[in-house]
C-alpha cells in the first residue's frame, strides 16, 4: 500500500469516526432554550446573574434550577442589558447554554 493510499484510508477512517461520534457529542456541549425572562436575579455573591428556570441547572447553588450569565465573557454587560430589556418589554429570547454548566454561550431576542 502506497503513502497516498494510506493517507486516504486514514482520512476515510477519521471521517467515519467523526460521523459516528457527532450525534453523541453534540447534545452534551450546548443547546438552545426559548422563553420569556420572568425572573432576573443577582446572587448573594454580587456577581452571579440568574434567569429562566431550568430543572437541572446548578450554576448557582443557593438558587438551583436557574441559568446563569458567564461573567468572564467579554459580552457580559451587553447580555445583561439584553436580559433587562427583554424582561421590561416581555420579549421572547433564545438562549444557547453550555449544558454542563448552565452558563450562557449566546443569546438573542426574538422578534
Buried (B, 14 or more C-beta within 10 A) or exposed (E): EEEEEEEEEEEEEEEEEEEEEEEEEEEEEBEEBEBBBEEBEEBEEEEBBBBBEBEEBEBBEEBBBBBBBBBEBEBBEEBBEBBEEBBEEEBEBEBEBBBEBBBBBEBEBEE
